[in-house]
Amino acid sequence: MKKAIFPGSFDPFTIGHDDIVQRGLALFDAIIIAVGKNSSKHEMLSVEERVTAIEQLYADNPKVSVCTYEGLTVDLAREKGAQFLLRGVRTVADFEYERNMAEANRDLAGIETIVLFTRPEYAHVSSSLVRELKSYNKDISRYLPTL
Ligand code: ADP
């Protein structure tokens, strides 16, 4: 059984994240979306609100589950029996970051990271963009997956 953790902040979970999950489902038997509990002052949604939104989105898909975590992602992977981490890459900056993390996680725990490149039409979509638009009371619905 191929199991992947898709870790992130997901504040909020966007159409870009959903696309990575949908495409990841062709590769893995199960995907656990893991919402990191790293406290940030710039929160749009509480961790509980993020989890609820993601759970609703995949309520009909038994291959997708959601959890929260603190600490190292590789420790969570071991705890959940996941052999893979799933991540998305939009930019060269994402690439550099993901490569370093992937090397460290493989070195630390023998966990492989599977990286999917963003669809070009989602390359500009980020949680921080959505948070900024929201702070100016703009409509953010186009960036959020529909139920
Ligand atoms: P983190 O704080 O760990 O970067 P995010 O919630 O911002 O968490 O992102 C989680 C993962 O989703 C990361 O691998 C990120 O690169 C990826 N991701 C975010 N937005 C997109 C997008 N539009 N297309 C592809 N991947 C994305």
Residues whose N, C-alpha, C, O or C-beta is under 5 A from the ligand:
A	BS01	ADP	P7 G8 S9 F10 D11 G16 H17 R87 G88 V89 D94 T118 Y122 A123 V125 S126 S127
